[in-house]
Amino acid sequence: MTDINLDYSSVLRRLFVAGVVVLFVGMAGLLFARPATAADDGAWDWLVADSPGDIANPSFSGGISDDGQVIVTTVDVSAPGDAYGPNAQHEIRISRDGGGTWASTSLPLGQTATRVSVSASGQDIGIYGTTNPSGTWMMLSADAGVTFAAAAGTLPDDSFSPSMTEFFVRPGKIFLAPTRYEFDGTDYAYFIDLYVSTDNGTSWSLQVTRPYDVNGSRLGISADGQRFIVGESAGISYSANDGSSWTDIPLSSIDPALDPAAVISYGAVISDDGQSLLTSYLDVTNDTFATYVSRDAGATWQKHANVLLPAIYGNSPVSRDFNTFIAIDTADLDLTDPDLTMSLIITRDGGTTWERLDDYVTFDNYASGIPILSGNGRTVFIADRNGDGNTLRLHAGHWTPVAVVDDGADEERSEGVQDVTAPSSPTPLAPDAGVAPGSLAVLMTSLGAIGILLISGIWMVLKARVIKSST
């Protein structure tokens, strides 16, 4: 048998050179590629539309989907003096493209719209209101407002003030929370009765009854419909199990400087996981507002002075991840001003820094409407009067994040309103996970190095065998 000695040197040299190329390409990637940062900056795009009519009385209400595309509000187009009477004429304004275009749906004469609620997906929409001279009504849509139908069943109607009834559309559920009172011959006792329907309003069951605080008791329900929260002058109460049990947090635990007899609650919000809580108060002793945020189910609180997040009328000023808040800056607010002009501010880092929206768009009168925020935290909606008393201006602002690479240069940007006088340090927030372009470079470097080692080892073994066979 004849031994055949092969010359492997040419093949191995080529493989070795290829490994070196891969190694150097990977190293270059490590040296020059910069990992992406979190989407901590972005650009605003505002869509503004003038709409006939005034803010629907007795209070403004609106709804918005999580993605900010479906926006619903109610408008009063009644003739002067007919806003509450049998000739009251209200309309529903709906946009399905984030405020770019608007469609109108007229309500029957005498029906006053008081509440709007939009599901996270934007497909389910509910409108609730009162009928002149008495009674309540509800209209529901399952196709993003293309069609509406009246709720089939009899609505819970035990409220002493139907216009104060809270209303929420949640996945597979509709909630109504009328207020009522009981009189024992001497004193009045007030309550909130929370009813739930799981069959589109055909039938209703009483979920829970809570005491009602006439100084601003407001009910909130998490976006998933599983958790309840009540903000009131005495503090907040929340339930993480559909109302089966409640946790009470007194006002003294939120801010010991506040007196329950001298504050008005502007509602409360609870996150889907029940850990993040938010509530706002007006201290009537000095006409100052403050918002309080907890990220540990109420164990500790962070105060934002001169910041109002009105979580009322079913509106949420907070994104579902509790990082983005839309608020009203009240530092220079004059409550005696009939126009009550305010400045909107926003934070995207849980309240560490604030930015004025005045930098992007000018509003005539913030008091006309309450700002609401989409679940993803990237769309703001607010309606204000156009100055003539007969026209609304509908503002929809969309924020698009832009990945910023830190090159060491200072960037010019508005710092807006900064958090002041916080009794506890802001909770540090984990940055968004970014895709690092250097990860491919790491892989290529590793493969190149491994390839060179393997090729060198094989080369040495084969060369030794060739030398041995030749001897």
Rosetta blueprint (number, residue, H / E / L):
1 M L
2 T L
3 D L
4 I L
5 N L
6 L L
7 D L
8 Y L
9 S H
10 S H
11 V H
12 L H
13 R H
14 R H
15 L H
16 F H
17 V H
18 A H
19 G H
20 V H
21 V H
22 V H
23 L H
24 F H
25 V H
26 G H
27 M H
28 A H
29 G H
30 L H
31 L H
32 F H
33 A L
34 R L
35 P L
36 A L
37 T L
38 A L
39 A L
40 D L
41 D E
42 G E
43 A E
44 W E
45 D E
46 W E
47 L E
48 V E
49 A E
50 D E
51 S E
52 P E
53 G L
54 D E
55 I E
56 A L
57 N L
58 P L
59 S L
60 F L
61 S L
62 G E
63 G E
64 I E
65 S L
66 D L
67 D L
68 G L
69 Q L
70 V L
71 I E
72 V E
73 T E
74 T E
75 V E
76 D E
77 V L
78 S L
79 A L
80 P L
81 G L
82 D L
83 A L
84 Y L
85 G L
86 P L
87 N L
88 A L
89 Q L
90 H E
91 E E
92 I E
93 R E
94 I E
95 S E
96 R L
97 D L
98 G L
99 G L
100 G L
101 T L
102 W L
103 A E
104 S E
105 T E
106 S E
107 L L
108 P L
109 L L
110 G L
111 Q E
112 T E
113 A E
114 T E
115 R E
116 V E
117 S E
118 V E
119 S L
120 A L
121 S L
122 G L
123 Q L
124 D L
125 I E
126 G E
127 I E
128 Y E
129 G E
130 T E
131 T E
132 N L
133 P L
134 S L
135 G L
136 T E
137 W E
138 M E
139 M E
140 L E
141 S E
142 A L
143 D L
144 A L
145 G L
146 V L
147 T L
148 F L
149 A E
150 A E
151 A L
152 A L
153 G L
154 T L
155 L L
156 P L
157 D L
158 D L
159 S L
160 F L
161 S L
162 P H
163 S H
164 M H
165 T L
166 E E
167 F E
168 F E
169 V E
170 R E
171 P L
172 G L
173 K E
174 I E
175 F E
176 L E
177 A E
178 P L
179 T E
180 R E
181 Y E
182 E E
183 F E
184 D L
185 G L
186 T L
187 D L
188 Y E
189 A E
190 Y E
191 F E
192 I E
193 D E
194 L E
195 Y E
196 V E
197 S E
198 T L
199 D L
200 N L
201 G L
202 T L
203 S L
204 W L
205 S E
206 L E
207 Q E
208 V E
209 T E
210 R E
211 P E
212 Y L
213 D L
214 V L
215 N L
216 G L
217 S L
218 R E
219 L E
220 G E
221 I E
222 S L
223 A L
224 D L
225 G L
226 Q L
227 R L
228 F E
229 I E
230 V E
231 G E
232 E E
233 S L
234 A L
235 G E
236 I E
237 S E
238 Y E
239 S E
240 A L
241 N L
242 D L
243 G L
244 S L
245 S L
246 W L
247 T E
248 D E
249 I E
250 P E
251 L H
252 S H
253 S H
254 I H
255 D L
256 P L
257 A L
258 L L
259 D L
260 P H
261 A H
262 A H
263 V E
264 I E
265 S E
266 Y E
267 G E
268 A E
269 V E
270 I E
271 S L
272 D L
273 D L
274 G L
275 Q L
276 S L
277 L E
278 L E
279 T E
280 S E
281 Y E
282 L E
283 D E
284 V L
285 T L
286 N L
287 D L
288 T E
289 F E
290 A E
291 T E
292 Y E
293 V E
294 S E
295 R L
296 D L
297 A L
298 G L
299 A L
300 T L
301 W L
302 Q E
303 K E
304 H E
305 A E
306 N L
307 V E
308 L E
309 L L
310 P L
311 A E
312 I L
313 Y L
314 G L
315 N L
316 S L
317 P L
318 V E
319 S L
320 R L
321 D L
322 F L
323 N L
324 T L
325 F E
326 I E
327 A E
328 I E
329 D E
330 T L
331 A L
332 D L
333 L L
334 D L
335 L L
336 T L
337 D L
338 P L
339 D L
340 L L
341 T L
342 M L
343 S E
344 L E
345 I E
346 I E
347 T E
348 R L
349 D L
350 G L
351 G L
352 T L
353 T E
354 W L
355 E E
356 R E
357 L H
358 D H
359 D H
360 Y L
361 V L
362 T L
363 F L
364 D L
365 N L
366 Y H
367 A H
368 S H
369 G L
370 I L
371 P L
372 I E
373 L E
374 S L
375 G L
376 N L
377 G L
378 R L
379 T E
380 V E
381 F E
382 I E
383 A E
384 D E
385 R E
386 N L
387 G L
388 D L
389 G L
390 N L
391 T E
392 L E
393 R E
394 L E
395 H E
396 A E
397 G E
398 H E
399 W E
400 T E
401 P E
402 V E
403 A L
404 V L
405 V L
406 D L
407 D L
408 G L
409 A L
410 D L
411 E L
412 E L
413 R L
414 S L
415 E L
416 G L
417 V L
418 Q E
419 D L
420 V L
421 T L
422 A L
423 P L
424 S L
425 S L
426 P L
427 T L
428 P L
429 L L
430 A L
431 P L
432 D L
433 A L
434 G L
435 V L
436 A L
437 P L
438 G H
439 S H
440 L H
441 A H
442 V H
443 L H
444 M H
445 T H
446 S H
447 L H
448 G H
449 A H
450 I H
451 G H
452 I H
453 L H
454 L H
455 I H
456 S H
457 G H
458 I H
459 W H
460 M H
461 V H
462 L H
463 K H
464 A H
465 R H
466 V H
467 I H
468 K H
469 S H
470 S H
471 T L
